[in-house]
Amino acid sequence: MARNSRLQKIVGKQMHEAKLLHAETGKAARVFTEFDYQTRDSWARARRVVAKAEYLDKGENPRFVVTSITPE
């Protein structure tokens, strides 16, 4: 799923955590989270999104995946 300002705001805490981990270790840092998300126009209902807040030497690299798989 393409990132946008709403998604980036939702994972802001995790991105900050990944940035701190990267600063400590000097290596790529990844923090995962999940949340329900609904687009403003195109989706009729909320869907589960799994996000990877990743911080690399080059900077932030968030990724978002929409899934129908339950957490269990």
All heavy atoms as TSV, in Angstrom:
chain	resi	resn	atom	element	x	y	z
A	1	MET	N	N	0.845	-1.168	0.000
A	1	MET	CA	C	0.000	0.000	0.000
A	1	MET	C	C	0.895	1.238	0.000
A	1	MET	O	O	1.868	1.299	0.759
A	1	MET	CB	C	-0.888	-0.059	1.244
A	1	MET	CG	C	-1.749	1.100	1.465
A	1	MET	SD	S	-2.822	0.759	2.875
A	1	MET	CE	C	-3.752	2.222	2.836
A	2	ALA	N	N	0.583	2.183	-0.830
A	2	ALA	CA	C	1.383	3.405	-0.914
A	2	ALA	C	C	1.249	4.224	0.361
A	2	ALA	O	O	0.176	4.339	0.936
A	2	ALA	CB	C	0.937	4.231	-2.111
A	3	ARG	N	N	2.363	4.784	0.795
A	3	ARG	CA	C	2.319	5.596	2.010
A	3	ARG	C	C	1.682	6.948	1.714
A	3	ARG	O	O	1.691	7.426	0.587
A	3	ARG	CB	C	3.703	5.751	2.601
A	3	ARG	CG	C	4.616	6.636	1.824
A	3	ARG	CD	C	5.927	6.798	2.519
A	3	ARG	NE	N	6.987	6.217	1.703
A	3	ARG	CZ	C	8.263	6.352	1.954
A	3	ARG	NH1	N	8.659	7.008	3.000
A	3	ARG	NH2	N	9.154	5.813	1.173
A	4	ASN	N	N	1.101	7.513	2.751
A	4	ASN	CA	C	0.540	8.858	2.666
A	4	ASN	C	C	0.708	9.521	4.029
A	4	ASN	O	O	1.166	8.896	4.988
A	4	ASN	CB	C	-0.923	8.825	2.200
A	4	ASN	CG	C	-1.826	8.056	3.148
A	4	ASN	OD1	O	-1.791	8.254	4.364
A	4	ASN	ND2	N	-2.643	7.166	2.606
A	5	SER	N	N	0.348	10.776	4.124
A	5	SER	CA	C	0.576	11.511	5.371
A	5	SER	C	C	-0.226	10.942	6.538
A	5	SER	O	O	0.260	10.928	7.676
A	5	SER	CB	C	0.258	12.994	5.180
A	5	SER	OG	O	-1.086	13.171	4.794
A	6	ARG	N	N	-1.431	10.435	6.287
A	6	ARG	CA	C	-2.229	9.834	7.367
A	6	ARG	C	C	-1.546	8.585	7.905
A	6	ARG	O	O	-1.458	8.389	9.124
A	6	ARG	CB	C	-3.637	9.465	6.865
A	6	ARG	CG	C	-4.552	10.663	6.688
A	6	ARG	CD	C	-5.916	10.259	6.147
A	6	ARG	NE	N	-6.593	9.357	7.047
A	6	ARG	CZ	C	-7.475	8.426	6.655
A	6	ARG	NH1	N	-7.764	8.275	5.374
A	6	ARG	NH2	N	-8.054	7.650	7.531
A	7	LEU	N	N	-1.066	7.720	7.012
A	7	LEU	CA	C	-0.395	6.495	7.443
A	7	LEU	C	C	0.900	6.810	8.182
A	7	LEU	O	O	1.205	6.210	9.207
A	7	LEU	CB	C	-0.110	5.593	6.239
A	7	LEU	CG	C	-1.326	4.945	5.589
A	7	LEU	CD1	C	-0.949	4.317	4.264
A	7	LEU	CD2	C	-1.951	3.919	6.509
A	8	GLN	N	N	1.653	7.760	7.680
A	8	GLN	CA	C	2.911	8.115	8.326
A	8	GLN	C	C	2.678	8.689	9.724
A	8	GLN	O	O	3.462	8.439	10.633
A	8	GLN	CB	C	3.701	9.094	7.457
A	8	GLN	CG	C	4.293	8.384	6.255
A	8	GLN	CD	C	5.226	9.257	5.467
A	8	GLN	OE1	O	4.871	9.716	4.397
A	8	GLN	NE2	N	6.396	9.495	5.999
A	9	LYS	N	N	1.593	9.412	9.899
A	9	LYS	CA	C	1.259	9.946	11.228
A	9	LYS	C	C	0.906	8.805	12.184
A	9	LYS	O	O	1.299	8.823	13.352
A	9	LYS	CB	C	0.104	10.929	11.116
A	9	LYS	CG	C	-0.208	11.641	12.403
A	9	LYS	CD	C	-1.276	12.692	12.211
A	9	LYS	CE	C	-1.562	13.391	13.530
A	9	LYS	NZ	N	-2.571	14.440	13.372
A	10	ILE	N	N	0.182	7.815	11.696
A	10	ILE	CA	C	-0.221	6.674	12.535
A	10	ILE	C	C	0.995	5.917	13.058
A	10	ILE	O	O	1.020	5.487	14.206
A	10	ILE	CB	C	-1.170	5.731	11.756
A	10	ILE	CG1	C	-2.511	6.429	11.502
A	10	ILE	CG2	C	-1.380	4.422	12.507
A	10	ILE	CD1	C	-3.424	5.699	10.547
A	11	VAL	N	N	2.030	5.752	12.241
A	11	VAL	CA	C	3.224	5.007	12.657
A	11	VAL	C	C	4.348	5.914	13.165
A	11	VAL	O	O	5.488	5.477	13.307
A	11	VAL	CB	C	3.749	4.071	11.533
A	11	VAL	CG1	C	2.722	3.033	11.165
A	11	VAL	CG2	C	4.224	4.858	10.340
A	12	GLY	N	N	4.031	7.149	13.457
A	12	GLY	CA	C	5.040	8.101	13.915
A	12	GLY	C	C	5.796	7.640	15.152
A	12	GLY	O	O	7.025	7.769	15.234
A	13	LYS	N	N	5.083	7.077	16.127
A	13	LYS	CA	C	5.729	6.602	17.362
A	13	LYS	C	C	6.699	5.459	17.047
A	13	LYS	O	O	7.826	5.439	17.542
A	13	LYS	CB	C	4.659	6.134	18.347
A	13	LYS	CG	C	5.194	5.584	19.636
A	13	LYS	CD	C	4.069	5.106	20.540
A	13	LYS	CE	C	4.626	4.398	21.757
A	13	LYS	NZ	N	3.574	3.772	22.565
A	14	GLN	N	N	6.277	4.519	16.232
A	14	GLN	CA	C	7.116	3.380	15.878
A	14	GLN	C	C	8.322	3.838	15.040
A	14	GLN	O	O	9.418	3.310	15.186
A	14	GLN	CB	C	6.305	2.323	15.122
A	14	GLN	CG	C	5.312	1.584	15.975
A	14	GLN	CD	C	4.017	2.341	16.229
A	14	GLN	OE1	O	3.718	3.331	15.590
A	14	GLN	NE2	N	3.235	1.859	17.179
A	15	MET	N	N	8.112	4.821	14.170
A	15	MET	CA	C	9.221	5.334	13.359
A	15	MET	C	C	10.259	6.002	14.255
A	15	MET	O	O	11.464	5.832	14.066
A	15	MET	CB	C	8.704	6.312	12.303
A	15	MET	CG	C	9.759	6.715	11.304
A	15	MET	SD	S	10.497	5.349	10.374
A	15	MET	CE	C	9.115	4.810	9.423
A	16	HIS	N	N	9.795	6.738	15.256
A	16	HIS	CA	C	10.714	7.375	16.202
A	16	HIS	C	C	11.509	6.318	16.969
A	16	HIS	O	O	12.716	6.451	17.160
A	16	HIS	CB	C	9.940	8.277	17.160
A	16	HIS	CG	C	10.800	8.972	18.158
A	16	HIS	ND1	N	11.661	9.993	17.811
A	16	HIS	CD2	C	10.951	8.778	19.481
A	16	HIS	CE1	C	12.307	10.393	18.896
A	16	HIS	NE2	N	11.895	9.678	19.922
A	17	GLU	N	N	10.830	5.259	17.381
A	17	GLU	CA	C	11.494	4.153	18.084
A	17	GLU	C	C	12.563	3.513	17.195
A	17	GLU	O	O	13.680	3.226	17.645
A	17	GLU	CB	C	10.455	3.112	18.512
A	17	GLU	CG	C	10.992	2.008	19.352
A	17	GLU	CD	C	9.925	1.010	19.789
A	17	GLU	OE1	O	8.735	1.347	19.764
A	17	GLU	OE2	O	10.299	-0.129	20.134
A	18	ALA	N	N	12.227	3.299	15.916
A	18	ALA	CA	C	13.190	2.709	14.977
A	18	ALA	C	C	14.390	3.642	14.786
A	18	ALA	O	O	15.533	3.188	14.704
A	18	ALA	CB	C	12.515	2.426	13.637
A	19	LYS	N	N	14.148	4.941	14.734
A	19	LYS	CA	C	15.237	5.912	14.579
A	19	LYS	C	C	16.177	5.853	15.776
A	19	LYS	O	O	17.407	5.883	15.619
A	19	LYS	CB	C	14.664	7.318	14.415
A	19	LYS	CG	C	15.699	8.369	14.137
A	19	LYS	CD	C	15.049	9.720	13.897
A	19	LYS	CE	C	16.102	10.774	13.575
A	19	LYS	NZ	N	15.494	12.071	13.266
A	20	LEU	N	N	15.620	5.747	16.986
A	20	LEU	CA	C	16.445	5.647	18.190
A	20	LEU	C	C	17.265	4.354	18.201
A	20	LEU	O	O	18.440	4.364	18.564
A	20	LEU	CB	C	15.575	5.728	19.444
A	20	LEU	CG	C	14.886	7.073	19.708
A	20	LEU	CD1	C	13.964	6.964	20.925
A	20	LEU	CD2	C	15.901	8.187	19.876
A	21	LEU	N	N	16.640	3.246	17.795
A	21	LEU	CA	C	17.349	1.965	17.724
A	21	LEU	C	C	18.497	2.044	16.717
A	21	LEU	O	O	19.591	1.540	16.964
A	21	LEU	CB	C	16.392	0.838	17.342
A	21	LEU	CG	C	15.408	0.389	18.413
A	21	LEU	CD1	C	14.355	-0.541	17.815
A	21	LEU	CD2	C	16.142	-0.306	19.544
A	22	HIS	N	N	18.257	2.680	15.585
A	22	HIS	CA	C	19.289	2.839	14.565
A	22	HIS	C	C	20.452	3.673	15.103
A	22	HIS	O	O	21.617	3.358	14.871
A	22	HIS	CB	C	18.702	3.487	13.310
A	22	HIS	CG	C	19.705	3.738	12.245
A	22	HIS	ND1	N	20.366	4.937	12.123
A	22	HIS	CD2	C	20.191	2.941	11.266
A	22	HIS	CE1	C	21.202	4.872	11.101
A	22	HIS	NE2	N	21.121	3.673	10.560
A	23	ALA	N	N	20.124	4.718	15.848
A	23	ALA	CA	C	21.166	5.578	16.420
A	23	ALA	C	C	22.021	4.810	17.428
A	23	ALA	O	O	23.236	5.017	17.508
A	23	ALA	CB	C	20.536	6.795	17.082
A	24	GLU	N	N	21.398	3.896	18.177
A	24	GLU	CA	C	22.123	3.092	19.172
A	24	GLU	C	C	23.043	2.065	18.524
A	24	GLU	O	O	24.173	1.868	18.959
A	24	GLU	CB	C	21.150	2.346	20.080
A	24	GLU	CG	C	20.493	3.165	21.140
A	24	GLU	CD	C	19.548	2.329	21.993
A	24	GLU	OE1	O	19.710	1.091	22.049
A	24	GLU	OE2	O	18.642	2.914	22.584
A	25	THR	N	N	22.526	1.381	17.503
A	25	THR	CA	C	23.239	0.235	16.936
A	25	THR	C	C	24.002	0.546	15.654
A	25	THR	O	O	24.925	-0.178	15.299
A	25	THR	CB	C	22.254	-0.906	16.625
A	25	THR	OG1	O	21.347	-0.470	15.605
A	25	THR	CG2	C	21.486	-1.334	17.865
A	26	GLY	N	N	23.572	1.570	14.928
A	26	GLY	CA	C	24.174	1.865	13.637
A	26	GLY	C	C	23.728	0.923	12.542
A	26	GLY	O	O	24.240	0.955	11.433
A	27	LYS	N	N	22.764	0.067	12.857
A	27	LYS	CA	C	22.246	-0.905	11.885
A	27	LYS	C	C	20.788	-0.582	11.572
A	27	LYS	O	O	20.133	0.150	12.299
A	27	LYS	CB	C	22.349	-2.317	12.455
A	27	LYS	CG	C	23.767	-2.761	12.721
A	27	LYS	CD	C	23.792	-4.164	13.263
A	27	LYS	CE	C	25.236	-4.585	13.538
A	27	LYS	NZ	N	25.313	-5.948	14.045
A	28	ALA	N	N	20.290	-1.182	10.496
A	28	ALA	CA	C	18.888	-1.018	10.137
A	28	ALA	C	C	18.017	-1.440	11.315
A	28	ALA	O	O	18.278	-2.455	11.959
A	28	ALA	CB	C	18.554	-1.850	8.908
A	29	ALA	N	N	16.998	-0.636	11.608
A	29	ALA	CA	C	16.102	-0.931	12.727
A	29	ALA	C	C	14.671	-1.006	12.218
A	29	ALA	O	O	14.248	-0.173	11.410
A	29	ALA	CB	C	16.229	0.150	13.789
A	30	ARG	N	N	13.935	-2.013	12.681
A	30	ARG	CA	C	12.561	-2.223	12.241
A	30	ARG	C	C	11.651	-2.410	13.448
A	30	ARG	O	O	11.972	-3.177	14.351
A	30	ARG	CB	C	12.470	-3.448	11.343
A	30	ARG	CG	C	13.217	-3.285	10.057
A	30	ARG	CD	C	13.413	-4.628	9.350
A	30	ARG	NE	N	14.378	-4.499	8.278
A	30	ARG	CZ	C	15.685	-4.691	8.420
A	30	ARG	NH1	N	16.187	-5.048	9.584
A	30	ARG	NH2	N	16.495	-4.537	7.402
A	31	VAL	N	N	10.513	-1.736	13.409
A	31	VAL	CA	C	9.487	-1.877	14.439
A	31	VAL	C	C	8.176	-2.133	13.710
A	31	VAL	O	O	7.814	-1.394	12.791
A	31	VAL	CB	C	9.386	-0.604	15.311
A	31	VAL	CG1	C	8.294	-0.750	16.354
A	31	VAL	CG2	C	10.733	-0.292	15.963
A	32	PHE	N	N	7.453	-3.158	14.117
A	32	PHE	CA	C	6.205	-3.532	13.449
A	32	PHE	C	C	5.010	-3.148	14.304
A	32	PHE	O	O	5.076	-3.156	15.531
A	32	PHE	CB	C	6.189	-5.040	13.172
A	32	PHE	CG	C	7.236	-5.467	12.186
A	32	PHE	CD1	C	8.510	-5.815	12.611
A	32	PHE	CD2	C	6.958	-5.489	10.835
A	32	PHE	CE1	C	9.487	-6.199	11.711
A	32	PHE	CE2	C	7.924	-5.869	9.912
A	32	PHE	CZ	C	9.187	-6.226	10.353
A	33	THR	N	N	3.907	-2.850	13.629
A	33	THR	CA	C	2.654	-2.555	14.311
A	33	THR	C	C	1.508	-2.913	13.376
A	33	THR	O	O	1.718	-3.234	12.199
A	33	THR	CB	C	2.581	-1.069	14.729
A	33	THR	OG1	O	1.438	-0.879	15.557
A	33	THR	CG2	C	2.505	-0.151	13.522
A	34	GLU	N	N	0.306	-2.874	13.901
A	34	GLU	CA	C	-0.878	-3.106	13.076
A	34	GLU	C	C	-2.000	-2.208	13.566
A	34	GLU	O	O	-2.006	-1.777	14.725
A	34	GLU	CB	C	-1.310	-4.569	13.125
A	34	GLU	CG	C	-1.747	-5.029	14.497
A	34	GLU	CD	C	-2.182	-6.473	14.496
A	34	GLU	OE1	O	-1.315	-7.343	14.597
A	34	GLU	OE2	O	-3.397	-6.704	14.406
A	35	PHE	N	N	-2.940	-1.921	12.672
A	35	PHE	CA	C	-4.061	-1.042	13.014
A	35	PHE	C	C	-5.151	-1.193	11.961
A	35	PHE	O	O	-4.915	-1.721	10.876
A	35	PHE	CB	C	-3.587	0.421	13.091
A	35	PHE	CG	C	-2.825	0.883	11.891
A	35	PHE	CD1	C	-3.465	1.452	10.803
A	35	PHE	CD2	C	-1.439	0.746	11.845
A	35	PHE	CE1	C	-2.745	1.879	9.692
A	35	PHE	CE2	C	-0.703	1.174	10.746
A	35	PHE	CZ	C	-1.366	1.738	9.666
A	36	ASP	N	N	-6.348	-0.752	12.311
A	36	ASP	CA	C	-7.446	-0.717	11.361
A	36	ASP	C	C	-7.387	0.619	10.631
A	36	ASP	O	O	-7.124	1.666	11.231
A	36	ASP	CB	C	-8.793	-0.853	12.066
A	36	ASP	CG	C	-9.018	-2.256	12.610
A	36	ASP	OD1	O	-8.477	-3.208	12.031
A	36	ASP	OD2	O	-9.735	-2.395	13.615
A	37	TYR	N	N	-7.627	0.572	9.328
A	37	TYR	CA	C	-7.516	1.777	8.499
A	37	TYR	C	C	-8.589	1.756	7.430
A	37	TYR	O	O	-8.919	0.708	6.874
A	37	TYR	CB	C	-6.129	1.803	7.844
A	37	TYR	CG	C	-5.871	3.007	6.976
A	37	TYR	CD1	C	-5.526	4.225	7.529
A	37	TYR	CD2	C	-5.966	2.915	5.592
A	37	TYR	CE1	C	-5.269	5.333	6.734
A	37	TYR	CE2	C	-5.710	4.011	4.789
A	37	TYR	CZ	C	-5.369	5.221	5.368
A	37	TYR	OH	O	-5.120	6.313	4.578
A	38	GLN	N	N	-9.137	2.927	7.162
A	38	GLN	CA	C	-10.114	3.052	6.088
A	38	GLN	C	C	-9.802	4.308	5.291
A	38	GLN	O	O	-9.521	5.365	5.871
A	38	GLN	CB	C	-11.540	3.151	6.649
A	38	GLN	CG	C	-12.588	3.214	5.565
A	38	GLN	CD	C	-14.001	3.114	6.108
A	38	GLN	OE1	O	-14.197	2.918	7.297
A	38	GLN	NE2	N	-14.970	3.235	5.239
A	39	THR	N	N	-9.826	4.174	3.974
A	39	THR	CA	C	-9.610	5.352	3.139
A	39	THR	C	C	-10.815	6.267	3.264
A	39	THR	O	O	-11.903	5.853	3.678
A	39	THR	CB	C	-9.422	4.966	1.662
A	39	THR	OG1	O	-10.604	4.314	1.208
A	39	THR	CG2	C	-8.222	4.072	1.460
A	40	ARG	N	N	-10.625	7.496	2.883
A	40	ARG	CA	C	-11.719	8.465	3.011
A	40	ARG	C	C	-12.797	8.252	1.953
A	40	ARG	O	O	-13.963	8.538	2.203
A	40	ARG	CB	C	-11.161	9.876	2.929
A	40	ARG	CG	C	-10.311	10.190	4.137
A	40	ARG	CD	C	-9.926	11.640	4.188
A	40	ARG	NE	N	-9.263	11.903	5.463
A	40	ARG	CZ	C	-8.345	12.799	5.643
A	40	ARG	NH1	N	-7.955	13.547	4.638
A	40	ARG	NH2	N	-7.802	12.969	6.821
A	41	ASP	N	N	-12.424	7.726	0.785
A	41	ASP	CA	C	-13.401	7.617	-0.304
A	41	ASP	C	C	-13.568	6.214	-0.875
A	41	ASP	O	O	-14.682	5.781	-1.122
A	41	ASP	CB	C	-13.016	8.550	-1.462
A	41	ASP	CG	C	-13.046	10.011	-1.068
A	41	ASP	OD1	O	-13.964	10.401	-0.338
A	41	ASP	OD2	O	-12.132	10.745	-1.484
A	42	SER	N	N	-12.476	5.507	-1.112
A	42	SER	CA	C	-12.563	4.312	-1.949
A	42	SER	C	C	-12.887	3.005	-1.222
A	42	SER	O	O	-13.306	2.057	-1.870
A	42	SER	CB	C	-11.270	4.146	-2.756
A	42	SER	OG	O	-10.173	4.045	-1.883
A	43	TRP	N	N	-12.695	2.920	0.083
A	43	TRP	CA	C	-12.996	1.677	0.789
A	43	TRP	C	C	-14.322	1.810	1.528
A	43	TRP	O	O	-14.560	2.800	2.215
A	43	TRP	CB	C	-11.918	1.327	1.809
A	43	TRP	CG	C	-10.585	0.994	1.232
A	43	TRP	CD1	C	-10.234	0.929	-0.072
A	43	TRP	CD2	C	-9.408	0.696	1.978
A	43	TRP	NE1	N	-8.914	0.604	-0.201
A	43	TRP	CE2	C	-8.378	0.451	1.042
A	43	TRP	CE3	C	-9.119	0.611	3.326
A	43	TRP	CZ2	C	-7.086	0.124	1.427
A	43	TRP	CZ3	C	-7.835	0.288	3.711
A	43	TRP	CH2	C	-6.834	0.041	2.767
A	44	ALA	N	N	-15.151	0.775	1.428
A	44	ALA	CA	C	-16.446	0.793	2.100
A	44	ALA	C	C	-16.333	0.479	3.594
A	44	ALA	O	O	-17.245	0.765	4.360
A	44	ALA	CB	C	-17.385	-0.216	1.436
A	45	ARG	N	N	-15.213	-0.107	4.005
A	45	ARG	CA	C	-15.047	-0.473	5.417
A	45	ARG	C	C	-13.570	-0.401	5.793
A	45	ARG	O	O	-12.700	-0.319	4.934
A	45	ARG	CB	C	-15.567	-1.876	5.676
A	45	ARG	CG	C	-14.834	-2.953	4.910
A	45	ARG	CD	C	-15.359	-4.357	5.233
A	45	ARG	NE	N	-14.687	-5.364	4.445
A	45	ARG	CZ	C	-13.503	-5.890	4.735
A	45	ARG	NH1	N	-12.853	-5.514	5.801
A	45	ARG	NH2	N	-12.960	-6.802	3.957
A	46	ALA	N	N	-13.328	-0.453	7.085
A	46	ALA	CA	C	-11.951	-0.456	7.575
A	46	ALA	C	C	-11.317	-1.822	7.334
A	46	ALA	O	O	-11.998	-2.848	7.354
A	46	ALA	CB	C	-11.926	-0.122	9.057
A	47	ARG	N	N	-10.032	-1.825	7.113
A	47	ARG	CA	C	-9.279	-3.055	6.900
A	47	ARG	C	C	-8.059	-3.063	7.809
A	47	ARG	O	O	-7.598	-2.026	8.262
A	47	ARG	CB	C	-8.851	-3.161	5.439
A	47	ARG	CG	C	-10.038	-3.371	4.505
A	47	ARG	CD	C	-9.567	-3.475	3.069
A	47	ARG	NE	N	-10.603	-3.969	2.201
A	47	ARG	CZ	C	-11.532	-3.230	1.637
A	47	ARG	NH1	N	-11.589	-1.940	1.865
A	47	ARG	NH2	N	-12.428	-3.768	0.833
A	48	ARG	N	N	-7.522	-4.252	8.044
A	48	ARG	CA	C	-6.339	-4.410	8.884
A	48	ARG	C	C	-5.093	-4.077	8.064
A	48	ARG	O	O	-4.917	-4.565	6.951
A	48	ARG	CB	C	-6.266	-5.842	9.403
A	48	ARG	CG	C	-5.080	-6.095	10.299
A	48	ARG	CD	C	-5.191	-7.486	10.936
A	48	ARG	NE	N	-3.938	-7.813	11.577
A	48	ARG	CZ	C	-3.164	-8.835	11.236
A	48	ARG	NH1	N	-3.539	-9.665	10.287
A	48	ARG	NH2	N	-2.032	-9.050	11.858
A	49	VAL	N	N	-4.235	-3.256	8.627
A	49	VAL	CA	C	-2.979	-2.884	7.980
A	49	VAL	C	C	-1.837	-3.269	8.916
A	49	VAL	O	O	-1.880	-2.990	10.113
A	49	VAL	CB	C	-2.922	-1.366	7.686
A	49	VAL	CG1	C	-1.566	-0.969	7.135
A	49	VAL	CG2	C	-4.029	-0.972	6.720
A	50	VAL	N	N	-0.838	-3.931	8.369
A	50	VAL	CA	C	0.387	-4.246	9.100
A	50	VAL	C	C	1.448	-3.285	8.576
A	50	VAL	O	O	1.609	-3.129	7.365
A	50	VAL	CB	C	0.820	-5.711	8.884
A	50	VAL	CG1	C	2.142	-5.992	9.576
A	50	VAL	CG2	C	-0.270	-6.662	9.358
A	51	ALA	N	N	2.141	-2.619	9.500
A	51	ALA	CA	C	3.123	-1.617	9.105
A	51	ALA	C	C	4.503	-1.976	9.630
A	51	ALA	O	O	4.645	-2.503	10.730
A	51	ALA	CB	C	2.715	-0.252	9.641
A	52	LYS	N	N	5.505	-1.671	8.812
A	52	LYS	CA	C	6.902	-1.812	9.221
A	52	LYS	C	C	7.499	-0.409	9.233
A	52	LYS	O	O	7.600	0.248	8.197
A	52	LYS	CB	C	7.670	-2.690	8.237
A	52	LYS	CG	C	9.167	-2.771	8.546
A	52	LYS	CD	C	9.908	-3.589	7.527
A	52	LYS	CE	C	10.031	-2.838	6.232
A	52	LYS	NZ	N	10.930	-3.449	5.265
A	53	ALA	N	N	7.864	0.049	10.419
A	53	ALA	CA	C	8.560	1.326	10.550
A	53	ALA	C	C	10.046	0.995	10.540
A	53	ALA	O	O	10.569	0.440	11.498
A	53	ALA	CB	C	8.153	2.021	11.837
A	54	GLU	N	N	10.696	1.291	9.449
A	54	GLU	CA	C	12.108	0.932	9.276
A	54	GLU	C	C	12.936	2.195	9.138
A	54	GLU	O	O	12.552	3.135	8.446
A	54	GLU	CB	C	12.263	0.069	8.028
A	54	GLU	CG	C	13.673	-0.380	7.763
A	54	GLU	CD	C	13.748	-1.292	6.552
A	54	GLU	OE1	O	13.146	-0.979	5.510
A	54	GLU	OE2	O	14.424	-2.322	6.651
A	55	TYR	N	N	14.089	2.200	9.813
A	55	TYR	CA	C	15.011	3.327	9.694
A	55	TYR	C	C	16.357	2.790	9.249
A	55	TYR	O	O	16.927	1.903	9.876
A	55	TYR	CB	C	15.147	4.075	11.022
A	55	TYR	CG	C	15.665	5.470	10.824
A	55	TYR	CD1	C	14.791	6.524	10.604
A	55	TYR	CD2	C	17.024	5.730	10.800
A	55	TYR	CE1	C	15.263	7.809	10.382
A	55	TYR	CE2	C	17.507	7.008	10.576
A	55	TYR	CZ	C	16.621	8.052	10.376
A	55	TYR	OH	O	17.094	9.316	10.149
A	56	LEU	N	N	16.858	3.334	8.126
A	56	LEU	CA	C	18.115	2.899	7.523
A	56	LEU	C	C	19.115	4.054	7.553
A	56	LEU	O	O	18.764	5.176	7.931
A	56	LEU	CB	C	17.872	2.486	6.071
A	56	LEU	CG	C	16.768	1.457	5.836
A	56	LEU	CD1	C	16.438	1.359	4.354
A	56	LEU	CD2	C	17.185	0.123	6.389
A	57	ASP	N	N	20.330	3.794	7.098
A	57	ASP	CA	C	21.327	4.859	7.005
A	57	ASP	C	C	20.816	6.025	6.150
A	57	ASP	O	O	21.141	7.178	6.409
A	57	ASP	CB	C	22.633	4.334	6.418
A	57	ASP	CG	C	23.362	3.394	7.362
A	57	ASP	OD1	O	23.149	3.492	8.592
A	57	ASP	OD2	O	24.149	2.555	6.877
A	58	LYS	N	N	20.013	5.711	5.147
A	58	LYS	CA	C	19.466	6.738	4.251
A	58	LYS	C	C	18.263	7.465	4.839
A	58	LYS	O	O	17.797	8.443	4.274
A	58	LYS	CB	C	19.067	6.116	2.914
A	58	LYS	CG	C	20.232	5.575	2.127
A	58	LYS	CD	C	19.760	4.988	0.826
A	58	LYS	CE	C	20.913	4.436	0.020
A	58	LYS	NZ	N	20.468	3.898	-1.265
A	59	GLY	N	N	17.691	6.944	5.938
A	59	GLY	CA	C	16.536	7.583	6.570
A	59	GLY	C	C	15.352	6.643	6.693
A	59	GLY	O	O	15.499	5.417	6.680
A	60	GLU	N	N	14.179	7.233	6.806
A	60	GLU	CA	C	12.944	6.469	7.028
A	60	GLU	C	C	12.556	5.648	5.806
A	60	GLU	O	O	12.727	6.086	4.669
A	60	GLU	CB	C	11.796	7.419	7.363
A	60	GLU	CG	C	11.967	8.162	8.656
A	60	GLU	CD	C	10.798	9.072	8.977
A	60	GLU	OE1	O	9.872	9.210	8.154
A	60	GLU	OE2	O	10.802	9.646	10.078
A	61	ASN	N	N	11.989	4.449	6.072
A	61	ASN	CA	C	11.519	3.573	5.015
A	61	ASN	C	C	10.284	2.806	5.506
A	61	ASN	O	O	10.333	1.603	5.715
A	61	ASN	CB	C	12.626	2.593	4.597
A	61	ASN	CG	C	12.219	1.752	3.410
A	61	ASN	OD1	O	11.487	2.206	2.544
A	61	ASN	ND2	N	12.687	0.520	3.380
A	62	PRO	N	N	9.155	3.516	5.714
A	62	PRO	CA	C	7.958	2.819	6.189
A	62	PRO	C	C	7.302	2.012	5.072
A	62	PRO	O	O	7.354	2.405	3.902
A	62	PRO	CB	C	7.052	3.962	6.641
A	62	PRO	CG	C	7.447	5.101	5.771
A	62	PRO	CD	C	8.929	4.944	5.548
A	63	ARG	N	N	6.706	0.892	5.430
A	63	ARG	CA	C	5.982	0.040	4.478
A	63	ARG	C	C	4.649	-0.352	5.097
A	63	ARG	O	O	4.543	-0.550	6.308
A	63	ARG	CB	C	6.770	-1.234	4.143
A	63	ARG	CG	C	8.133	-0.982	3.553
A	63	ARG	CD	C	8.015	-0.299	2.209
A	63	ARG	NE	N	9.333	0.065	1.716
A	63	ARG	CZ	C	9.687	-0.034	0.468
A	63	ARG	NH1	N	8.855	-0.487	-0.429
A	63	ARG	NH2	N	10.902	0.333	0.111
A	64	PHE	N	N	3.627	-0.514	4.256
A	64	PHE	CA	C	2.279	-0.823	4.724
A	64	PHE	C	C	1.693	-1.945	3.866
A	64	PHE	O	O	1.772	-1.899	2.641
A	64	PHE	CB	C	1.395	0.415	4.624
A	64	PHE	CG	C	1.947	1.606	5.369
A	64	PHE	CD1	C	2.752	2.538	4.732
A	64	PHE	CD2	C	1.691	1.762	6.720
A	64	PHE	CE1	C	3.279	3.623	5.405
A	64	PHE	CE2	C	2.221	2.842	7.424
A	64	PHE	CZ	C	3.010	3.781	6.755
A	65	VAL	N	N	1.091	-2.928	4.545
A	65	VAL	CA	C	0.463	-4.052	3.844
A	65	VAL	C	C	-0.965	-4.208	4.368
A	65	VAL	O	O	-1.185	-4.309	5.581
A	65	VAL	CB	C	1.247	-5.366	4.085
A	65	VAL	CG1	C	0.542	-6.546	3.446
A	65	VAL	CG2	C	2.674	-5.238	3.596
A	66	VAL	N	N	-1.904	-4.237	3.438
A	66	VAL	CA	C	-3.313	-4.481	3.788
A	66	VAL	C	C	-3.512	-5.979	3.770
A	66	VAL	O	O	-3.081	-6.665	2.837
A	66	VAL	CB	C	-4.264	-3.813	2.782
A	66	VAL	CG1	C	-5.710	-4.100	3.149
A	66	VAL	CG2	C	-4.012	-2.328	2.717
A	67	THR	N	N	-4.163	-6.531	4.811
A	67	THR	CA	C	-4.353	-7.973	4.879
A	67	THR	C	C	-5.731	-8.334	5.427
A	67	THR	O	O	-6.322	-7.564	6.180
A	67	THR	CB	C	-3.259	-8.623	5.764
A	67	THR	OG1	O	-3.457	-10.041	5.756
A	67	THR	CG2	C	-3.303	-8.119	7.192
A	68	SER	N	N	-6.196	-9.494	5.043
A	68	SER	CA	C	-7.436	-10.028	5.597
A	68	SER	C	C	-7.117	-11.156	6.586
A	68	SER	O	O	-8.022	-11.745	7.145
A	68	SER	CB	C	-8.355	-10.544	4.473
A	68	SER	OG	O	-7.692	-11.581	3.772
A	69	ILE	N	N	-5.847	-11.446	6.776
A	69	ILE	CA	C	-5.436	-12.489	7.709
A	69	ILE	C	C	-5.598	-11.966	9.136
A	69	ILE	O	O	-5.172	-10.869	9.465
A	69	ILE	CB	C	-3.964	-12.889	7.465
A	69	ILE	CG1	C	-3.815	-13.429	6.049
A	69	ILE	CG2	C	-3.501	-13.894	8.498
A	69	ILE	CD1	C	-2.387	-13.685	5.647
A	70	THR	N	N	-6.219	-12.770	9.969
A	70	THR	CA	C	-6.438	-12.360	11.360
A	70	THR	C	C	-5.138	-12.480	12.145
A	70	THR	O	O	-4.256	-13.266	11.796
A	70	THR	CB	C	-7.527	-13.213	12.023
A	70	THR	OG1	O	-7.085	-14.577	12.017
A	70	THR	CG2	C	-8.848	-13.108	11.298
A	71	PRO	N	N	-5.008	-11.721	13.238
A	71	PRO	CA	C	-3.771	-11.777	14.037
A	71	PRO	C	C	-3.488	-13.163	14.621
A	71	PRO	O	O	-2.343	-13.500	14.858
A	71	PRO	CB	C	-4.019	-10.778	15.162
A	71	PRO	CG	C	-5.098	-9.895	14.682
A	71	PRO	CD	C	-5.905	-10.706	13.726
A	72	GLU	N	N	-4.497	-13.940	14.855
A	72	GLU	CA	C	-4.300	-15.268	15.414
A	72	GLU	C	C	-3.634	-16.130	14.387
A	72	GLU	O	O	-2.977	-17.040	14.537
A	72	GLU	CB	C	-5.634	-15.922	15.825
A	72	GLU	CG	C	-6.358	-15.201	16.916
A	72	GLU	CD	C	-7.128	-13.994	16.426
A	72	GLU	OE1	O	-7.672	-14.000	15.308
A	72	GLU	OE2	O	-7.182	-13.006	17.160
